[in-house]
């Protein structure tokens, strides 16, 4: 399923506009991508890796407060 098919499927189920749903999906993809990039593993350290990206909720809030 590509992005356009995903947008159309969600719009069909929710009644949202394609533009707003596309923007929502972009925010989710950005958040997941940023979280993946933020994973830092130090092999010499026994502590769990530190995630330095803001939470998805915080990214969502920042996006919609523009």
DSSP file (Angstrom, degrees, kcal/mol; ACC not computed):
  #  RESIDUE AA STRUCTURE BP1 BP2  ACC     N-H-->O    O-->H-N    N-H-->O    O-->H-N    TCO  KAPPA ALPHA  PHI   PSI    X-CA   Y-CA   Z-CA
    1    1 A X              0   0    0      0, 0.0     2,-0.1     0, 0.0     0, 0.0   0.000 360.0 360.0 360.0 126.8    0.0    0.0    0.0
    2    2 A X     >  -     0   0    0      1,-0.1     4,-2.2     4,-0.0     5,-0.2  -0.370 360.0 -94.6 -90.9 177.5    1.5    3.4   -1.0
    3    3 A X  H  > S+     0   0    0      1,-0.2     4,-2.8     2,-0.2     5,-0.2   0.904 123.3  51.6 -61.5 -43.4    0.8    6.7    0.8
    4    4 A X  H  > S+     0   0    0      1,-0.2     4,-2.5     2,-0.2    -1,-0.2   0.903 110.4  48.8 -62.6 -40.9   -2.0    7.7   -1.6
    5    5 A X  H  > S+     0   0    0      2,-0.2     4,-2.3     1,-0.2    -1,-0.2   0.897 111.4  50.5 -64.6 -39.4   -3.8    4.4   -1.1
    6    6 A X  H  X S+     0   0    0     -4,-2.2     4,-2.5     2,-0.2     5,-0.2   0.935 110.5  48.9 -62.8 -46.3   -3.4    4.8    2.7
    7    7 A X  H  X S+     0   0    0     -4,-2.8     4,-2.8     1,-0.2     5,-0.2   0.938 112.6  47.7 -58.4 -48.2   -4.8    8.3    2.6
    8    8 A X  H  X S+     0   0    0     -4,-2.5     4,-2.2     1,-0.2    -1,-0.2   0.881 111.6  50.5 -62.9 -38.7   -7.8    7.2    0.5
    9    9 A X  H  X S+     0   0    0     -4,-2.3     4,-1.2     2,-0.2    -1,-0.2   0.919 113.9  43.8 -65.8 -43.1   -8.5    4.2    2.8
   10   10 A X  H  X S+     0   0    0     -4,-2.5     4,-1.9     2,-0.2     5,-0.3   0.915 113.0  51.5 -69.0 -42.4   -8.4    6.3    6.0
   11   11 A X  H  X S+     0   0    0     -4,-2.8     4,-2.8     1,-0.2    -1,-0.2   0.899 106.5  54.9 -60.9 -40.5  -10.5    9.1    4.4
   12   12 A X  H  < S+     0   0    0     -4,-2.2    -1,-0.2     1,-0.2    -2,-0.2   0.851 114.7  40.4 -61.4 -33.8  -13.1    6.6    3.3
   13   13 A X  H  < S+     0   0    0     -4,-1.2    -1,-0.2    -3,-0.2    -2,-0.2   0.725 127.2  29.4 -87.4 -22.3  -13.5    5.4    6.9
   14   14 A X  H  < S-     0   0    0     -4,-1.9    -3,-0.2     2,-0.1    -2,-0.2   0.697  89.2-130.1-112.6 -23.9  -13.3    8.7    8.7
   15   15 A X     <  +     0   0    0     -4,-2.8    -4,-0.1    -5,-0.3    -3,-0.1   0.497  58.2 142.7  82.5   2.7  -14.7   11.3    6.4
   16   16 A X        -     0   0    0     -6,-0.3    -1,-0.2    -5,-0.1     2,-0.1  -0.253  59.2 -94.8 -67.3 163.1  -11.7   13.6    6.9
   17   17 A X     >  -     0   0    0      1,-0.1     4,-2.3    -3,-0.1     5,-0.2  -0.489  26.5-122.3 -77.5 153.6  -10.4   15.6    3.9
   18   18 A X  H  > S+     0   0    0      1,-0.2     4,-2.6     2,-0.2     5,-0.2   0.888 110.9  54.3 -62.2 -38.8   -7.5   14.1    1.9
   19   19 A X  H  > S+     0   0    0      2,-0.2     4,-2.0     1,-0.2    -1,-0.2   0.937 111.1  42.6 -63.0 -47.6   -5.4   17.2    2.6
   20   20 A X  H  > S+     0   0    0      1,-0.2     4,-2.2     2,-0.2    -1,-0.2   0.892 115.3  49.8 -68.9 -37.1   -5.7   17.0    6.4
   21   21 A X  H  X S+     0   0    0     -4,-2.3     4,-2.6     2,-0.2    -1,-0.2   0.894 109.1  52.7 -68.0 -37.6   -5.2   13.2    6.5
   22   22 A X  H  X S+     0   0    0     -4,-2.6     4,-2.2    -5,-0.2    -1,-0.2   0.908 109.9  48.6 -61.0 -41.3   -2.1   13.6    4.3
   23   23 A X  H  X S+     0   0    0     -4,-2.0     4,-1.9     2,-0.2    -2,-0.2   0.901 111.1  50.4 -65.2 -41.0   -0.7   16.1    6.7
   24   24 A X  H  X S+     0   0    0     -4,-2.2     4,-2.0     1,-0.2    -2,-0.2   0.922 111.1  48.1 -62.4 -44.2   -1.5   13.8    9.7
   25   25 A X  H  X S+     0   0    0     -4,-2.6     4,-2.7     1,-0.2    -1,-0.2   0.888 108.4  54.9 -65.7 -38.1    0.2   10.8    8.0
   26   26 A X  H  X S+     0   0    0     -4,-2.2     4,-2.6     1,-0.2    -1,-0.2   0.904 107.4  50.5 -59.8 -41.1    3.2   13.0    7.2
   27   27 A X  H  X S+     0   0    0     -4,-1.9     4,-2.5     2,-0.2    -2,-0.2   0.915 111.2  47.9 -63.3 -43.3    3.5   13.9   10.9
   28   28 A X  H  X S+     0   0    0     -4,-2.0     4,-2.5     2,-0.2     5,-0.2   0.932 112.6  47.9 -64.4 -45.2    3.4   10.2   11.9
   29   29 A X  H  X S+     0   0    0     -4,-2.7     4,-2.6     1,-0.2     5,-0.2   0.916 112.2  50.5 -62.6 -42.6    6.0    9.2    9.3
   30   30 A X  H  X S+     0   0    0     -4,-2.6     4,-2.9    -5,-0.2     5,-0.2   0.922 111.1  48.8 -58.7 -45.1    8.2   12.1   10.5
   31   31 A X  H  X S+     0   0    0     -4,-2.5     4,-2.3     2,-0.2    -2,-0.2   0.913 113.1  45.8 -63.9 -44.0    7.9   11.0   14.1
   32   32 A X  H  X S+     0   0    0     -4,-2.5     4,-2.0     2,-0.2    -1,-0.2   0.913 114.8  48.2 -66.4 -42.1    8.7    7.4   13.4
   33   33 A X  H  X S+     0   0    0     -4,-2.6     4,-2.1    -5,-0.2    -2,-0.2   0.922 112.3  48.6 -64.1 -44.4   11.6    8.3   11.2
   34   34 A X  H  X S+     0   0    0     -4,-2.9     4,-1.9     1,-0.2    -2,-0.2   0.896 110.2  51.8 -63.0 -40.4   13.0   10.7   13.8
   35   35 A X  H  X S+     0   0    0     -4,-2.3     4,-0.7    -5,-0.2    -1,-0.2   0.887 109.2  50.7 -64.2 -37.8   12.7    8.1   16.5
   36   36 A X  H >< S+     0   0    0     -4,-2.0     3,-0.5     1,-0.2    -1,-0.2   0.892 112.5  45.9 -66.0 -39.6   14.6    5.6   14.4
   37   37 A X  H 3< S+     0   0    0     -4,-2.1    -1,-0.2     1,-0.2    -2,-0.2   0.792 105.9  61.5 -72.5 -27.4   17.4    8.1   13.8
   38   38 A X  H 3< S+     0   0    0     -4,-1.9    14,-0.6    -5,-0.2     2,-0.3   0.651  74.1 109.7 -77.7 -15.1   17.5    9.1   17.4
   39   39 A X  E <<  -A   51   0A   0     -4,-0.7     2,-0.5    -3,-0.5    12,-0.2  -0.471  48.5-176.2 -64.1 121.9   18.4    5.6   18.6
   40   40 A X  E     -A   50   0A   0     10,-0.8    10,-0.7    -2,-0.3     2,-0.5  -0.985   7.2-168.1-124.9 124.9   22.1    5.8   19.8
   41   41 A X        -     0   0    0     -2,-0.5     2,-0.7     8,-0.2     3,-0.1  -0.955   7.5-166.4-118.2 122.6   23.9    2.7   20.9
   42   42 A X    >   -     0   0    0     -2,-0.5     3,-1.8     5,-0.2     5,-0.1  -0.915   5.9-162.8-105.2 107.3   27.2    2.9   22.7
   43   43 A X  T 3  S+     0   0    0     -2,-0.7    -1,-0.1     1,-0.3    -2,-0.0   0.710  87.9  58.2 -67.0 -19.7   28.6   -0.6   22.7
   44   44 A X  T 3  S+     0   0    0     -3,-0.1     2,-0.4     2,-0.0    -1,-0.3   0.507  96.3  78.0 -85.2  -3.6   31.1    0.3   25.4
   45   45 A X    <   -     0   0    0     -3,-1.8    -3,-0.1     2,-0.1     4,-0.0  -0.874  64.3-155.8-110.9 137.1   28.3    1.3   27.8
   46   46 A X        +     0   0    0     -2,-0.4    -1,-0.1     2,-0.0     2,-0.1   0.554  66.9  99.3 -86.7  -8.5   26.1   -1.2   29.7
   47   47 A X  S    S-     0   0    0      1,-0.1    -5,-0.2    -5,-0.1    -2,-0.1  -0.398  86.4 -94.9 -75.5 155.7   23.2    1.3   30.0
   48   48 A X        -     0   0    0      1,-0.1    -1,-0.1    -2,-0.1    -2,-0.0  -0.308  54.7 -84.4 -65.3 155.9   20.2    1.1   27.7
   49   49 A X        -     0   0    0      1,-0.1     2,-0.5    -3,-0.1    -8,-0.2  -0.243  42.2-123.3 -62.5 150.7   20.3    3.4   24.6
   50   50 A X  E     -A   40   0A   0    -10,-0.7   -10,-0.8    -3,-0.1     2,-0.6  -0.829  13.0-147.9 -98.8 129.0   19.1    6.9   25.0
   51   51 A X  E     -A   39   0A   0     -2,-0.5   -12,-0.1   -12,-0.2   -16,-0.1  -0.873  15.6-178.7 -96.6 119.8   16.4    8.2   22.7
   52   52 A X        +     0   0    0     -2,-0.6     2,-0.2   -14,-0.6    -1,-0.1   0.445  47.7  99.3-101.5  -1.0   16.9   11.9   22.1
   53   53 A X  S    S-     0   0    0    -18,-0.1     3,-0.1     1,-0.1    -2,-0.1  -0.564  80.3-103.9 -85.0 150.0   13.9   12.6   19.9
   54   54 A X        -     0   0    0     -2,-0.2    -1,-0.1     1,-0.1    -2,-0.1  -0.311  48.8 -90.1 -64.5 157.4   10.8   14.2   21.3
   55   55 A X     >  -     0   0    0      1,-0.1     4,-2.5     4,-0.0     5,-0.2  -0.200  32.9-111.1 -64.6 160.4    7.8   11.9   21.8
   56   56 A X  H  > S+     0   0    0      1,-0.2     4,-2.6     2,-0.2     5,-0.2   0.898 121.0  54.3 -59.3 -40.4    5.3   11.4   19.1
   57   57 A X  H  > S+     0   0    0      1,-0.2     4,-2.5     2,-0.2    -1,-0.2   0.918 109.3  47.3 -60.2 -43.7    2.7   13.3   21.2
   58   58 A X  H  > S+     0   0    0      2,-0.2     4,-2.5     1,-0.2    -2,-0.2   0.900 112.6  48.6 -66.8 -40.4    5.1   16.2   21.5
   59   59 A X  H  X S+     0   0    0     -4,-2.5     4,-2.3     2,-0.2    -2,-0.2   0.894 111.8  50.2 -65.0 -39.0    5.9   16.2   17.7
   60   60 A X  H  X S+     0   0    0     -4,-2.6     4,-2.1    -5,-0.2    -2,-0.2   0.929 111.5  48.2 -62.7 -46.3    2.1   16.1   17.0
   61   61 A X  H  X S+     0   0    0     -4,-2.5     4,-0.9     1,-0.2    -2,-0.2   0.912 112.3  48.9 -61.5 -44.1    1.5   19.0   19.4
   62   62 A X  H >< S+     0   0    0     -4,-2.5     3,-0.6     1,-0.2     4,-0.3   0.905 110.4  51.9 -63.3 -41.2    4.3   21.0   17.8
   63   63 A X  H >< S+     0   0    0     -4,-2.3     3,-0.8     1,-0.2    -1,-0.2   0.914 113.7  41.6 -62.7 -43.7    3.0   20.3   14.3
   64   64 A X  H 3< S+     0   0    0     -4,-2.1    -1,-0.2     1,-0.2    -2,-0.2   0.496 104.8  65.0 -87.9  -3.1   -0.5   21.4   15.0
   65   65 A X  T <<        0   0    0     -4,-0.9    -1,-0.2    -3,-0.6    -2,-0.2   0.385 360.0 360.0 -96.0   4.5    0.4   24.5   17.1
   66   66 A X    <         0   0    0     -3,-0.8    -1,-0.2    -4,-0.3    -2,-0.1   0.487 360.0 360.0 -69.6 360.0    2.0   26.2   14.0
